[in-house]
Amino acid sequence: MNRLVSLYASDVFEDFMEDPKCEECGALATQRCSRCKMAWYCSRDCQLRQWKKHKQICAMFTEARSEESK
């Protein structure tokens, strides 16, 4: 699982990504989670509505990034 999280947490993955879509509503996203940098949102409202679902995965991505930088 850590290898998978580390793959998605890597900056290289973004090079292959299409235009980001909001995790909550699917609209074109311009903002991302400031903690894990993986989830994209179109607005603060969508981010707040999605937080309960995103919280656990956010912690995993954040941990993977911190381990990667050691």
matplotlib code that plots the C-alpha trace (Angstrom):
import matplotlib.pyplot as plt

x = [0.0, 2.8, 4.3, 1.0, 0.5, 4.1, 3.4, 0.4, 2.1, 5.0, 5.2, 5.8, 2.3, 0.9, 2.7, 0.4, -2.8, -5.5, -7.1, -8.0, -11.6, -13.3, -13.4, -16.9, -18.8, -16.6, -16.2, -12.9, -10.7, -8.3, -7.5, -6.0, -5.8, -3.0, -2.1, -1.7, -1.6, -3.5, -7.2, -8.5, -11.5, -13.4, -14.2, -13.8, -17.4, -16.7, -13.6, -15.5, -18.3, -15.7, -13.5, -15.0, -14.4, -11.0, -9.6, -8.2, -6.7, -5.2, -3.4, -1.9, -0.7, 0.7, 2.6, 3.9, 5.2, 7.0, 8.6, 9.7, 11.4, 13.5]
y = [0.0, 2.4, 1.9, 2.8, 5.8, 6.9, 6.6, 8.8, 11.3, 11.8, 15.0, 12.9, 11.6, 15.1, 15.3, 12.6, 14.0, 15.6, 18.9, 18.4, 17.8, 18.7, 15.7, 16.8, 18.0, 17.1, 20.7, 22.0, 22.4, 25.2, 24.6, 21.6, 20.2, 22.2, 19.3, 16.3, 18.2, 15.3, 16.2, 19.0, 21.3, 24.0, 25.9, 26.0, 24.8, 21.6, 21.0, 21.3, 19.0, 16.4, 16.5, 13.6, 11.3, 12.8, 12.9, 9.4, 9.3, 12.7, 11.4, 8.5, 10.8, 13.2, 10.5, 9.1, 12.5, 13.0, 9.6, 10.3, 13.5, 11.9]
z = [0.0, 0.8, -2.7, -4.3, -2.1, -2.8, -6.6, -6.4, -4.1, -6.5, -8.5, -11.7, -11.6, -12.2, -15.6, -16.9, -15.3, -17.4, -16.2, -12.5, -11.6, -8.3, -5.9, -4.8, -7.9, -10.9, -12.1, -13.3, -10.2, -9.5, -5.8, -4.1, -0.6, 1.1, 3.3, 0.9, -2.4, -4.1, -4.0, -6.2, -5.6, -7.5, -4.3, -0.5, -0.1, -2.1, -0.1, 3.2, 2.0, 0.9, 4.0, 5.9, 2.9, 2.2, 5.7, 5.9, 2.4, 3.1, 6.1, 4.1, 1.3, 3.8, 5.6, 2.3, 1.3, 4.6, 4.4, 0.8, 1.8, 4.6]

ax = plt.figure().add_subplot(projection="3d")
ax.plot(x, y, z, "-o")
ax.set_aspect("equal")
plt.show()
